[in-house]
Amino acid sequence: MAKLELFGTARCPHTEEMREWLEWKRCEFVEYDVEADAVARHRMRELAAGQRSVPLLVEDGKVIQIGWQGRSCFLDVE
């Protein structure tokens, strides 16, 4: 089974929408708030070559989706 990871923020409504979609599909995933978790933020940037848009969906260590239905929030913390 693939391991899904959702990188997002509590303030981004698109993170919530993606989470709800994953839950609706009954996907198992791990979620990280990259504004509150510096380690997760660093890992997200490594996986996505410096990407600063959330939500970001990763499957087995590969980015499979940036944003939700063409919308995203810009991460403004370093």
PDB file of N, CA, C and O in Angstrom:
ATOM      1  N   MET A   1       0.845  -1.186   0.000  1.00  0.00           N
ATOM      2  CA  MET A   1       0.000   0.000   0.000  1.00  0.00           C
ATOM      3  C   MET A   1       0.887   1.244   0.000  1.00  0.00           C
ATOM      4  O   MET A   1       1.876   1.314   0.728  1.00  0.00           O
ATOM      5  N   ALA A   2       0.528   2.200  -0.805  1.00  0.00           N
ATOM      6  CA  ALA A   2       1.298   3.430  -0.921  1.00  0.00           C
ATOM      7  C   ALA A   2       1.159   4.269   0.340  1.00  0.00           C
ATOM      8  O   ALA A   2       0.110   4.289   0.983  1.00  0.00           O
ATOM      9  N   LYS A   3       2.237   4.958   0.676  1.00  0.00           N
ATOM     10  CA  LYS A   3       2.213   5.859   1.815  1.00  0.00           C
ATOM     11  C   LYS A   3       1.974   7.274   1.299  1.00  0.00           C
ATOM     12  O   LYS A   3       2.778   7.811   0.538  1.00  0.00           O
ATOM     13  N   LEU A   4       0.867   7.868   1.717  1.00  0.00           N
ATOM     14  CA  LEU A   4       0.524   9.232   1.329  1.00  0.00           C
ATOM     15  C   LEU A   4       0.865  10.185   2.457  1.00  0.00           C
ATOM     16  O   LEU A   4       0.654   9.885   3.633  1.00  0.00           O
ATOM     17  N   GLU A   5       1.396  11.337   2.080  1.00  0.00           N
ATOM     18  CA  GLU A   5       1.698  12.392   3.031  1.00  0.00           C
ATOM     19  C   GLU A   5       1.102  13.687   2.501  1.00  0.00           C
ATOM     20  O   GLU A   5       1.261  14.022   1.327  1.00  0.00           O
ATOM     21  N   LEU A   6       0.427  14.397   3.361  1.00  0.00           N
ATOM     22  CA  LEU A   6      -0.176  15.677   3.023  1.00  0.00           C
ATOM     23  C   LEU A   6       0.563  16.768   3.782  1.00  0.00           C
ATOM     24  O   LEU A   6       0.544  16.807   5.013  1.00  0.00           O
ATOM     25  N   PHE A   7       1.207  17.645   3.042  1.00  0.00           N
ATOM     26  CA  PHE A   7       1.892  18.794   3.624  1.00  0.00           C
ATOM     27  C   PHE A   7       1.007  20.007   3.381  1.00  0.00           C
ATOM     28  O   PHE A   7       0.655  20.311   2.242  1.00  0.00           O
ATOM     29  N   GLY A   8       0.650  20.697   4.458  1.00  0.00           N
ATOM     30  CA  GLY A   8      -0.230  21.856   4.336  1.00  0.00           C
ATOM     31  C   GLY A   8      -0.099  22.754   5.542  1.00  0.00           C
ATOM     32  O   GLY A   8       0.857  22.661   6.313  1.00  0.00           O
ATOM     33  N   THR A   9      -1.078  23.623   5.690  1.00  0.00           N
ATOM     34  CA  THR A   9      -1.118  24.522   6.848  1.00  0.00           C
ATOM     35  C   THR A   9      -2.544  24.584   7.375  1.00  0.00           C
ATOM     36  O   THR A   9      -3.506  24.334   6.649  1.00  0.00           O
ATOM     37  N   ALA A  10      -2.654  24.920   8.641  1.00  0.00           N
ATOM     38  CA  ALA A  10      -3.969  25.037   9.273  1.00  0.00           C
ATOM     39  C   ALA A  10      -4.764  26.198   8.682  1.00  0.00           C
ATOM     40  O   ALA A  10      -5.994  26.146   8.653  1.00  0.00           O
ATOM     41  N   ARG A  11      -4.091  27.235   8.217  1.00  0.00           N
ATOM     42  CA  ARG A  11      -4.793  28.421   7.717  1.00  0.00           C
ATOM     43  C   ARG A  11      -5.193  28.323   6.238  1.00  0.00           C
ATOM     44  O   ARG A  11      -5.953  29.159   5.749  1.00  0.00           O
ATOM     45  N   CYS A  12      -4.690  27.313   5.529  1.00  0.00           N
ATOM     46  CA  CYS A  12      -4.988  27.189   4.101  1.00  0.00           C
ATOM     47  C   CYS A  12      -6.248  26.352   3.893  1.00  0.00           C
ATOM     48  O   CYS A  12      -6.255  25.164   4.215  1.00  0.00           O
ATOM     49  N   PRO A  13      -7.316  26.952   3.360  1.00  0.00           N
ATOM     50  CA  PRO A  13      -8.555  26.196   3.160  1.00  0.00           C
ATOM     51  C   PRO A  13      -8.404  25.054   2.157  1.00  0.00           C
ATOM     52  O   PRO A  13      -9.164  24.087   2.206  1.00  0.00           O
ATOM     53  N   HIS A  14      -7.448  25.152   1.264  1.00  0.00           N
ATOM     54  CA  HIS A  14      -7.246  24.107   0.258  1.00  0.00           C
ATOM     55  C   HIS A  14      -6.635  22.853   0.884  1.00  0.00           C
ATOM     56  O   HIS A  14      -6.855  21.743   0.401  1.00  0.00           O
ATOM     57  N   THR A  15      -5.870  23.034   1.957  1.00  0.00           N
ATOM     58  CA  THR A  15      -5.372  21.883   2.706  1.00  0.00           C
ATOM     59  C   THR A  15      -6.551  21.117   3.293  1.00  0.00           C
ATOM     60  O   THR A  15      -6.599  19.889   3.225  1.00  0.00           O
ATOM     61  N   GLU A  16      -7.485  21.836   3.860  1.00  0.00           N
ATOM     62  CA  GLU A  16      -8.674  21.207   4.436  1.00  0.00           C
ATOM     63  C   GLU A  16      -9.478  20.472   3.370  1.00  0.00           C
ATOM     64  O   GLU A  16      -9.949  19.358   3.601  1.00  0.00           O
ATOM     65  N   GLU A  17      -9.635  21.096   2.201  1.00  0.00           N
ATOM     66  CA  GLU A  17     -10.384  20.464   1.117  1.00  0.00           C
ATOM     67  C   GLU A  17      -9.707  19.177   0.652  1.00  0.00           C
ATOM     68  O   GLU A  17     -10.380  18.176   0.407  1.00  0.00           O
ATOM     69  N   MET A  18      -8.371  19.197   0.529  1.00  0.00           N
ATOM     70  CA  MET A  18      -7.659  17.996   0.114  1.00  0.00           C
ATOM     71  C   MET A  18      -7.772  16.903   1.178  1.00  0.00           C
ATOM     72  O   MET A  18      -7.950  15.730   0.849  1.00  0.00           O
ATOM     73  N   ARG A  19      -7.669  17.286   2.442  1.00  0.00           N
ATOM     74  CA  ARG A  19      -7.817  16.325   3.535  1.00  0.00           C
ATOM     75  C   ARG A  19      -9.197  15.671   3.481  1.00  0.00           C
ATOM     76  O   ARG A  19      -9.312  14.450   3.593  1.00  0.00           O
ATOM     77  N   GLU A  20     -10.230  16.473   3.311  1.00  0.00           N
ATOM     78  CA  GLU A  20     -11.591  15.934   3.240  1.00  0.00           C
ATOM     79  C   GLU A  20     -11.747  14.979   2.067  1.00  0.00           C
ATOM     80  O   GLU A  20     -12.423  13.958   2.192  1.00  0.00           O
ATOM     81  N   TRP A  21     -11.134  15.292   0.929  1.00  0.00           N
ATOM     82  CA  TRP A  21     -11.187  14.427  -0.244  1.00  0.00           C
ATOM     83  C   TRP A  21     -10.485  13.094   0.034  1.00  0.00           C
ATOM     84  O   TRP A  21     -10.996  12.031  -0.317  1.00  0.00           O
ATOM     85  N   LEU A  22      -9.307  13.163   0.668  1.00  0.00           N
ATOM     86  CA  LEU A  22      -8.574  11.940   1.004  1.00  0.00           C
ATOM     87  C   LEU A  22      -9.379  11.082   1.986  1.00  0.00           C
ATOM     88  O   LEU A  22      -9.425   9.858   1.859  1.00  0.00           O
ATOM     89  N   GLU A  23      -9.999  11.725   2.948  1.00  0.00           N
ATOM     90  CA  GLU A  23     -10.835  10.993   3.907  1.00  0.00           C
ATOM     91  C   GLU A  23     -12.048  10.376   3.209  1.00  0.00           C
ATOM     92  O   GLU A  23     -12.417   9.240   3.508  1.00  0.00           O
ATOM     93  N   TRP A  24     -12.671  11.106   2.287  1.00  0.00           N
ATOM     94  CA  TRP A  24     -13.812  10.602   1.539  1.00  0.00           C
ATOM     95  C   TRP A  24     -13.424   9.365   0.731  1.00  0.00           C
ATOM     96  O   TRP A  24     -14.200   8.417   0.609  1.00  0.00           O
ATOM     97  N   LYS A  25     -12.193   9.394   0.176  1.00  0.00           N
ATOM     98  CA  LYS A  25     -11.700   8.241  -0.594  1.00  0.00           C
ATOM     99  C   LYS A  25     -11.190   7.119   0.312  1.00  0.00           C
ATOM    100  O   LYS A  25     -10.761   6.066  -0.160  1.00  0.00           O
ATOM    101  N   ARG A  26     -11.244   7.364   1.605  1.00  0.00           N
ATOM    102  CA  ARG A  26     -10.778   6.404   2.615  1.00  0.00           C
ATOM    103  C   ARG A  26      -9.287   6.059   2.456  1.00  0.00           C
ATOM    104  O   ARG A  26      -8.868   4.917   2.644  1.00  0.00           O
ATOM    105  N   CYS A  27      -8.521   7.068   2.111  1.00  0.00           N
ATOM    106  CA  CYS A  27      -7.069   6.919   1.991  1.00  0.00           C
ATOM    107  C   CYS A  27      -6.431   7.067   3.366  1.00  0.00           C
ATOM    108  O   CYS A  27      -6.851   7.894   4.175  1.00  0.00           O
ATOM    109  N   GLU A  28      -5.436   6.273   3.608  1.00  0.00           N
ATOM    110  CA  GLU A  28      -4.637   6.450   4.814  1.00  0.00           C
ATOM    111  C   GLU A  28      -3.509   7.416   4.467  1.00  0.00           C
ATOM    112  O   GLU A  28      -2.822   7.247   3.460  1.00  0.00           O
ATOM    113  N   PHE A  29      -3.325   8.425   5.307  1.00  0.00           N
ATOM    114  CA  PHE A  29      -2.286   9.418   5.043  1.00  0.00           C
ATOM    115  C   PHE A  29      -1.812  10.024   6.352  1.00  0.00           C
ATOM    116  O   PHE A  29      -2.478   9.952   7.384  1.00  0.00           O
ATOM    117  N   VAL A  30      -0.643  10.620   6.268  1.00  0.00           N
ATOM    118  CA  VAL A  30      -0.070  11.359   7.387  1.00  0.00           C
ATOM    119  C   VAL A  30      -0.102  12.831   6.983  1.00  0.00           C
ATOM    120  O   VAL A  30       0.261  13.179   5.859  1.00  0.00           O
ATOM    121  N   GLU A  31      -0.535  13.690   7.898  1.00  0.00           N
ATOM    122  CA  GLU A  31      -0.628  15.114   7.596  1.00  0.00           C
ATOM    123  C   GLU A  31       0.382  15.902   8.426  1.00  0.00           C
ATOM    124  O   GLU A  31       0.591  15.632   9.609  1.00  0.00           O
ATOM    125  N   TYR A  32       0.999  16.879   7.774  1.00  0.00           N
ATOM    126  CA  TYR A  32       1.973  17.744   8.439  1.00  0.00           C
ATOM    127  C   TYR A  32       1.559  19.195   8.250  1.00  0.00           C
ATOM    128  O   TYR A  32       1.196  19.604   7.147  1.00  0.00           O
ATOM    129  N   ASP A  33       1.613  19.973   9.330  1.00  0.00           N
ATOM    130  CA  ASP A  33       1.395  21.418   9.261  1.00  0.00           C
ATOM    131  C   ASP A  33       2.771  22.058   9.151  1.00  0.00           C
ATOM    132  O   ASP A  33       3.499  22.153  10.139  1.00  0.00           O
ATOM    133  N   VAL A  34       3.122  22.492   7.962  1.00  0.00           N
ATOM    134  CA  VAL A  34       4.484  22.975   7.723  1.00  0.00           C
ATOM    135  C   VAL A  34       4.746  24.365   8.292  1.00  0.00           C
ATOM    136  O   VAL A  34       5.897  24.800   8.333  1.00  0.00           O
ATOM    137  N   GLU A  35       3.717  25.066   8.727  1.00  0.00           N
ATOM    138  CA  GLU A  35       3.952  26.335   9.429  1.00  0.00           C
ATOM    139  C   GLU A  35       4.365  26.056  10.865  1.00  0.00           C
ATOM    140  O   GLU A  35       5.186  26.783  11.424  1.00  0.00           O
ATOM    141  N   ALA A  36       3.813  25.024  11.462  1.00  0.00           N
ATOM    142  CA  ALA A  36       4.092  24.709  12.865  1.00  0.00           C
ATOM    143  C   ALA A  36       5.256  23.743  13.040  1.00  0.00           C
ATOM    144  O   ALA A  36       5.809  23.648  14.136  1.00  0.00           O
ATOM    145  N   ASP A  37       5.638  23.031  12.002  1.00  0.00           N
ATOM    146  CA  ASP A  37       6.644  21.975  12.103  1.00  0.00           C
ATOM    147  C   ASP A  37       7.802  22.258  11.139  1.00  0.00           C
ATOM    148  O   ASP A  37       7.696  22.006   9.939  1.00  0.00           O
ATOM    149  N   ALA A  38       8.897  22.780  11.672  1.00  0.00           N
ATOM    150  CA  ALA A  38      10.055  23.152  10.846  1.00  0.00           C
ATOM    151  C   ALA A  38      10.681  21.947  10.150  1.00  0.00           C
ATOM    152  O   ALA A  38      11.162  22.073   9.024  1.00  0.00           O
ATOM    153  N   VAL A  39      10.684  20.792  10.793  1.00  0.00           N
ATOM    154  CA  VAL A  39      11.250  19.584  10.182  1.00  0.00           C
ATOM    155  C   VAL A  39      10.416  19.178   8.966  1.00  0.00           C
ATOM    156  O   VAL A  39      10.970  18.851   7.916  1.00  0.00           O
ATOM    157  N   ALA A  40       9.099  19.197   9.101  1.00  0.00           N
ATOM    158  CA  ALA A  40       8.214  18.862   7.982  1.00  0.00           C
ATOM    159  C   ALA A  40       8.362  19.888   6.860  1.00  0.00           C
ATOM    160  O   ALA A  40       8.352  19.520   5.685  1.00  0.00           O
ATOM    161  N   ARG A  41       8.498  21.160   7.204  1.00  0.00           N
ATOM    162  CA  ARG A  41       8.676  22.219   6.203  1.00  0.00           C
ATOM    163  C   ARG A  41       9.956  21.975   5.408  1.00  0.00           C
ATOM    164  O   ARG A  41       9.958  22.088   4.183  1.00  0.00           O
ATOM    165  N   HIS A  42      11.034  21.644   6.096  1.00  0.00           N
ATOM    166  CA  HIS A  42      12.310  21.364   5.433  1.00  0.00           C
ATOM    167  C   HIS A  42      12.179  20.141   4.511  1.00  0.00           C
ATOM    168  O   HIS A  42      12.668  20.162   3.382  1.00  0.00           O
ATOM    169  N   ARG A  43      11.535  19.102   4.982  1.00  0.00           N
ATOM    170  CA  ARG A  43      11.350  17.888   4.179  1.00  0.00           C
ATOM    171  C   ARG A  43      10.493  18.170   2.951  1.00  0.00           C
ATOM    172  O   ARG A  43      10.793  17.682   1.861  1.00  0.00           O
ATOM    173  N   MET A  44       9.428  18.956   3.118  1.00  0.00           N
ATOM    174  CA  MET A  44       8.573  19.314   1.990  1.00  0.00           C
ATOM    175  C   MET A  44       9.382  20.029   0.915  1.00  0.00           C
ATOM    176  O   MET A  44       9.247  19.732  -0.272  1.00  0.00           O
ATOM    177  N   ARG A  45      10.218  20.967   1.330  1.00  0.00           N
ATOM    178  CA  ARG A  45      11.023  21.713   0.360  1.00  0.00           C
ATOM    179  C   ARG A  45      12.033  20.811  -0.345  1.00  0.00           C
ATOM    180  O   ARG A  45      12.299  20.992  -1.534  1.00  0.00           O
ATOM    181  N   GLU A  46      12.592  19.850   0.371  1.00  0.00           N
ATOM    182  CA  GLU A  46      13.511  18.901  -0.264  1.00  0.00           C
ATOM    183  C   GLU A  46      12.787  18.035  -1.284  1.00  0.00           C
ATOM    184  O   GLU A  46      13.292  17.824  -2.386  1.00  0.00           O
ATOM    185  N   LEU A  47      11.619  17.536  -0.930  1.00  0.00           N
ATOM    186  CA  LEU A  47      10.851  16.683  -1.832  1.00  0.00           C
ATOM    187  C   LEU A  47      10.388  17.433  -3.075  1.00  0.00           C
ATOM    188  O   LEU A  47      10.327  16.862  -4.164  1.00  0.00           O
ATOM    189  N   ALA A  48      10.065  18.705  -2.913  1.00  0.00           N
ATOM    190  CA  ALA A  48       9.461  19.483  -3.998  1.00  0.00           C
ATOM    191  C   ALA A  48      10.389  20.546  -4.568  1.00  0.00           C
ATOM    192  O   ALA A  48       9.925  21.539  -5.127  1.00  0.00           O
ATOM    193  N   ALA A  49      11.683  20.348  -4.431  1.00  0.00           N
ATOM    194  CA  ALA A  49      12.678  21.267  -5.005  1.00  0.00           C
ATOM    195  C   ALA A  49      12.408  22.727  -4.634  1.00  0.00           C
ATOM    196  O   ALA A  49      12.426  23.609  -5.492  1.00  0.00           O
ATOM    197  N   GLY A  50      12.158  22.967  -3.345  1.00  0.00           N
ATOM    198  CA  GLY A  50      11.967  24.330  -2.855  1.00  0.00           C
ATOM    199  C   GLY A  50      10.550  24.864  -2.944  1.00  0.00           C
ATOM    200  O   GLY A  50      10.304  26.021  -2.604  1.00  0.00           O
ATOM    201  N   GLN A  51       9.629  24.051  -3.390  1.00  0.00           N
ATOM    202  CA  GLN A  51       8.225  24.468  -3.533  1.00  0.00           C
ATOM    203  C   GLN A  51       7.712  25.112  -2.244  1.00  0.00           C
ATOM    204  O   GLN A  51       7.986  24.634  -1.144  1.00  0.00           O
ATOM    205  N   ARG A  52       6.961  26.210  -2.404  1.00  0.00           N
ATOM    206  CA  ARG A  52       6.415  26.902  -1.237  1.00  0.00           C
ATOM    207  C   ARG A  52       4.897  26.991  -1.281  1.00  0.00           C
ATOM    208  O   ARG A  52       4.300  27.764  -0.532  1.00  0.00           O
ATOM    209  N   SER A  53       4.270  26.211  -2.148  1.00  0.00           N
ATOM    210  CA  SER A  53       2.815  26.190  -2.233  1.00  0.00           C
ATOM    211  C   SER A  53       2.280  24.966  -1.504  1.00  0.00           C
ATOM    212  O   SER A  53       2.847  23.877  -1.586  1.00  0.00           O
ATOM    213  N   VAL A  54       1.192  25.163  -0.798  1.00  0.00           N
ATOM    214  CA  VAL A  54       0.512  24.063  -0.115  1.00  0.00           C
ATOM    215  C   VAL A  54      -0.949  24.096  -0.512  1.00  0.00           C
ATOM    216  O   VAL A  54      -1.451  25.169  -0.848  1.00  0.00           O
ATOM    217  N   PRO A  55      -1.645  22.998  -0.490  1.00  0.00           N
ATOM    218  CA  PRO A  55      -1.206  21.689  -0.034  1.00  0.00           C
ATOM    219  C   PRO A  55      -0.317  20.993  -1.072  1.00  0.00           C
ATOM    220  O   PRO A  55      -0.338  21.298  -2.265  1.00  0.00           O
ATOM    221  N   LEU A  56       0.448  20.062  -0.560  1.00  0.00           N
ATOM    222  CA  LEU A  56       1.342  19.261  -1.373  1.00  0.00           C
ATOM    223  C   LEU A  56       1.094  17.805  -0.985  1.00  0.00           C
ATOM    224  O   LEU A  56       1.154  17.452   0.192  1.00  0.00           O
ATOM    225  N   LEU A  57       0.816  16.969  -1.975  1.00  0.00           N
ATOM    226  CA  LEU A  57       0.549  15.565  -1.717  1.00  0.00           C
ATOM    227  C   LEU A  57       1.713  14.730  -2.242  1.00  0.00           C
ATOM    228  O   LEU A  57       2.132  14.864  -3.392  1.00  0.00           O
ATOM    229  N   VAL A  58       2.224  13.866  -1.366  1.00  0.00           N
ATOM    230  CA  VAL A  58       3.388  13.038  -1.682  1.00  0.00           C
ATOM    231  C   VAL A  58       3.000  11.573  -1.520  1.00  0.00           C
ATOM    232  O   VAL A  58       2.351  11.192  -0.546  1.00  0.00           O
ATOM    233  N   GLU A  59       3.408  10.760  -2.489  1.00  0.00           N
ATOM    234  CA  GLU A  59       3.159   9.330  -2.430  1.00  0.00           C
ATOM    235  C   GLU A  59       4.485   8.601  -2.561  1.00  0.00           C
ATOM    236  O   GLU A  59       5.203   8.773  -3.546  1.00  0.00           O
ATOM    237  N   ASP A  60       4.804   7.791  -1.570  1.00  0.00           N
ATOM    238  CA  ASP A  60       6.060   7.028  -1.561  1.00  0.00           C
ATOM    239  C   ASP A  60       7.273   7.909  -1.865  1.00  0.00           C
ATOM    240  O   ASP A  60       8.162   7.511  -2.618  1.00  0.00           O
ATOM    241  N   GLY A  61       7.304   9.102  -1.278  1.00  0.00           N
ATOM    242  CA  GLY A  61       8.445   9.995  -1.431  1.00  0.00           C
ATOM    243  C   GLY A  61       8.476  10.806  -2.712  1.00  0.00           C
ATOM    244  O   GLY A  61       9.467  11.488  -2.973  1.00  0.00           O
ATOM    245  N   LYS A  62       7.412  10.755  -3.533  1.00  0.00           N
ATOM    246  CA  LYS A  62       7.347  11.528  -4.784  1.00  0.00           C
ATOM    247  C   LYS A  62       6.146  12.462  -4.752  1.00  0.00           C
ATOM    248  O   LYS A  62       5.047  12.065  -4.364  1.00  0.00           O
ATOM    249  N   VAL A  63       6.364  13.695  -5.161  1.00  0.00           N
ATOM    250  CA  VAL A  63       5.273  14.667  -5.234  1.00  0.00           C
ATOM    251  C   VAL A  63       4.315  14.228  -6.341  1.00  0.00           C
ATOM    252  O   VAL A  63       4.724  14.032  -7.486  1.00  0.00           O
ATOM    253  N   ILE A  64       3.044  14.079  -5.991  1.00  0.00           N
ATOM    254  CA  ILE A  64       2.056  13.700  -6.999  1.00  0.00           C
ATOM    255  C   ILE A  64       1.034  14.802  -7.254  1.00  0.00           C
ATOM    256  O   ILE A  64       0.307  14.756  -8.246  1.00  0.00           O
ATOM    257  N   GLN A  65       0.975  15.797  -6.359  1.00  0.00           N
ATOM    258  CA  GLN A  65       0.033  16.888  -6.573  1.00  0.00           C
ATOM    259  C   GLN A  65       0.461  18.108  -5.775  1.00  0.00           C
ATOM    260  O   GLN A  65       0.819  18.011  -4.602  1.00  0.00           O
ATOM    261  N   ILE A  66       0.416  19.251  -6.433  1.00  0.00           N
ATOM    262  CA  ILE A  66       0.660  20.537  -5.778  1.00  0.00           C
ATOM    263  C   ILE A  66      -0.630  21.335  -5.900  1.00  0.00           C
ATOM    264  O   ILE A  66      -1.134  21.558  -7.001  1.00  0.00           O
ATOM    265  N   GLY A  67      -1.155  21.757  -4.767  1.00  0.00           N
ATOM    266  CA  GLY A  67      -2.408  22.508  -4.755  1.00  0.00           C
ATOM    267  C   GLY A  67      -3.606  21.582  -4.823  1.00  0.00           C
ATOM    268  O   GLY A  67      -3.479  20.364  -4.954  1.00  0.00           O
ATOM    269  N   TRP A  68      -4.772  22.198  -4.731  1.00  0.00           N
ATOM    270  CA  TRP A  68      -6.026  21.458  -4.782  1.00  0.00           C
ATOM    271  C   TRP A  68      -6.904  22.095  -5.848  1.00  0.00           C
ATOM    272  O   TRP A  68      -7.318  23.246  -5.712  1.00  0.00           O
ATOM    273  N   GLN A  69      -7.185  21.352  -6.903  1.00  0.00           N
ATOM    274  CA  GLN A  69      -8.003  21.809  -8.021  1.00  0.00           C
ATOM    275  C   GLN A  69      -7.534  23.158  -8.557  1.00  0.00           C
ATOM    276  O   GLN A  69      -8.333  24.061  -8.806  1.00  0.00           O
ATOM    277  N   GLY A  70      -6.224  23.272  -8.725  1.00  0.00           N
ATOM    278  CA  GLY A  70      -5.642  24.478  -9.296  1.00  0.00           C
ATOM    279  C   GLY A  70      -5.460  25.630  -8.323  1.00  0.00           C
ATOM    280  O   GLY A  70      -5.049  26.720  -8.722  1.00  0.00           O
ATOM    281  N   ARG A  71      -5.760  25.402  -7.048  1.00  0.00           N
ATOM    282  CA  ARG A  71      -5.634  26.472  -6.050  1.00  0.00           C
ATOM    283  C   ARG A  71      -4.644  26.041  -4.976  1.00  0.00           C
ATOM    284  O   ARG A  71      -4.538  24.860  -4.644  1.00  0.00           O
ATOM    285  N   SER A  72      -3.930  27.012  -4.446  1.00  0.00           N
ATOM    286  CA  SER A  72      -2.997  26.717  -3.371  1.00  0.00           C
ATOM    287  C   SER A  72      -2.775  27.965  -2.523  1.00  0.00           C
ATOM    288  O   SER A  72      -3.223  29.059  -2.867  1.00  0.00           O
ATOM    289  N   CYS A  73      -2.086  27.780  -1.429  1.00  0.00           N
ATOM    290  CA  CYS A  73      -1.685  28.889  -0.562  1.00  0.00           C
ATOM    291  C   CYS A  73      -0.167  28.953  -0.584  1.00  0.00           C
ATOM    292  O   CYS A  73       0.509  27.932  -0.701  1.00  0.00           O
ATOM    293  N   PHE A  74       0.352  30.151  -0.471  1.00  0.00           N
ATOM    294  CA  PHE A  74       1.800  30.348  -0.480  1.00  0.00           C
ATOM    295  C   PHE A  74       2.325  30.348   0.945  1.00  0.00           C
ATOM    296  O   PHE A  74       1.830  31.082   1.800  1.00  0.00           O
ATOM    297  N   LEU A  75       3.312  29.535   1.189  1.00  0.00           N
ATOM    298  CA  LEU A  75       3.935  29.432   2.505  1.00  0.00           C
ATOM    299  C   LEU A  75       4.919  30.582   2.649  1.00  0.00           C
ATOM    300  O   LEU A  75       5.865  30.693   1.869  1.00  0.00           O
ATOM    301  N   ASP A  76       4.701  31.443   3.648  1.00  0.00           N
ATOM    302  CA  ASP A  76       5.548  32.616   3.798  1.00  0.00           C
ATOM    303  C   ASP A  76       6.491  32.551   5.009  1.00  0.00           C
ATOM    304  O   ASP A  76       6.990  33.582   5.461  1.00  0.00           O
ATOM    305  N   VAL A  77       6.729  31.358   5.525  1.00  0.00           N
ATOM    306  CA  VAL A  77       7.721  31.200   6.588  1.00  0.00           C
ATOM    307  C   VAL A  77       8.923  30.473   6.028  1.00  0.00           C
ATOM    308  O   VAL A  77       8.802  29.667   5.105  1.00  0.00           O
ATOM    309  N   GLU A  78      10.071  30.760   6.586  1.00  0.00           N
ATOM    310  CA  GLU A  78      11.309  30.122   6.107  1.00  0.00           C
ATOM    311  C   GLU A  78      11.523  28.854   6.773  1.00  0.00           C
ATOM    312  O   GLU A  78      12.511  28.173   6.502  1.00  0.00           O
TER     313      GLU A  78
END
